[in-house]
């Protein structure tokens, strides 16, 4: 990369992207070696084929791919990578999780990075605690830590725990940059590989296939990674750049687990488990009868009571889009999903050319079916919000007059609803929910923001030649001067206001969205909505560990707090303040809250204790030691 960068600068200014970097991605990594031209191979060498990585052409490539990108965008990164590689054993990915998390969190105005001890504590109270729960189910014994488990468990018992761990599911409903998922992946890989080593004494034939073999000879790390990211770890994120960073983080972890370059082609497709959408708006449960009555786009729905041919409702899994009923679509989706996963891995391992084309064909069929279901489900959500709940979109004109109009299907589509009941149907319906929720929830009050308006109307700001910083610091003056921006702002506020009505009246957030009996409706907070949603998705007995805005000591959180105490076993609630400079670049008034709990029984005693002492921790080590003391006190 350094040599090619220097050569491109000799040929001309700002030619590196178009002449080398873009062809390297799209004609090198994204194509099998058999499909590369001789000229391409001569320039790039024998680079590996990465069909599921970040190098395939995306929407922006098709739209703006012929535009040059300045060399200044690449030079600092190349210098940074070069400096890292100058040191023996230099890891290019070191520090990337923190950098990505800071970049994503800065979009909300606070570039907060989760301290490593906090991340470890939440992982310990969710991932490790769930492993110990499974071990107790298998052995009938209790273990104080994973280390003690690995020392005391027998080979036969280790096999039983591994079989139980094969079905573990972990969800981050606001995965952001993916740092929490990466930490969970690393912890699970350590536990699984360690248990696999213990279980090996019982004979390889008894060890589950996904953990069988030696790391050097059979790529055990890659086998474990494939299973975990394909069947165990799930993430949802609304902001597309953050979702791409999350996929990149887990992809890099897969690269590090791959023993040989040719095995890179078999890395799983992370777009199947790291998914785009609004985790707070969508159908958690689906009424099959109502779904079946929704006609596809462009067709009239059948009249009430009309006889419809049974063949239209049966579905044929061998033909594309023949399934019309909800149950048939669910069955067809599961078949196509497993077919895609198994075929892509098998074809990638054989290294044949048809793998490339066939994998795309299978993926297209899966996407087509998902889109059909998504369209119908969003129509159901719109019908519920507009007709049953009577939600209307409020707006205000330049003279200050208020107007309202009916909620449209386009309004619902604009918020990108994520329909949990369809996408995670096997987990929610068959298993009662996921085993673990681990996340850092977005903070702040549910309301339109200037930053969100800038992102939604960035093209308008470019046309108007209004700098984002000018609008952020003087938005009232800008809206007063420019009538077009004022109308756009009113339209944006109206679109952002109707979800608040849905949160309050939709019935999905009774603890967070309900008004106090003696008071008016209180403010809605993103983190509290996410907490309530997470517990809806958590199975009975599942564990939750999250970082969010402080809420426990606030009067307006009483319904949520009482509900948590009555329905869950809270392990700890800890507030950490920044007035001692734990985050040097952030305001001293920055405060976060850690919560870990189990969805089982009720809380005895007060889990909110000694929180003020956590603010005295200025360095990571004392912070981690303090949090561990809190855990032991709670237990």
Buried (B, 14 or more C-beta within 10 A) or exposed (E): BEEBBEEBBEEEEBBBBBBBBBBBBBBBBBBBBEEBEEEBBEBBEEBBBBBBBBBBEEEEEEEEEEEBBEBEEBEEEBEEBEEBEEEEEEEEBEEBBBEBBBBBBEBBEBBBBBBBBBBBBBBBBBBBBBBBBBBBEBBEEEBEEBEEBBEEBEBBBBBBBBBBBBEBBBBBBBBBBBBBBBBBBEBBBBBBBBBBBBBBEBEEEBBBEBBBBEBEEEBBBBBBBBBBBBBBBBBBBBBEEBBBBBBBBBBBBBBEBBBEEBBBBBBBBBEBBBBBBBBBBBBBEBEEEBBBBBEEEEEEEEEEEEEEEEEEBEBEBEEBBBBBBBEBBBBBBEBBBEBBBEBBBEBBEEBEEEBBEBBEEBBEBBBEBBEBBBBBBBBBBBBBBBEEBEBBBBBBEEEEEEEEEEBEBEBBBBBBBBBBBBBBBEBBEEBBBBBBBBBBBBBEEBEBBBBBBBEBBEEBBEEBEBEBEEBBEEBEEBBEEBEEBBBBBBBBBBBBBBBBBBBBBBEBBEBBBBEEEEEEEBEBBBBBBBBBBBBEBBBEBBBBBBBBBBBBEBEBBEBBBEBBBEBBBBBBBBBBBBEEEBBEEBEEEBBBBBBBBBBEEEBEEEBBBEBEEBBEBEEBEEBBEBBBEBBEEBE
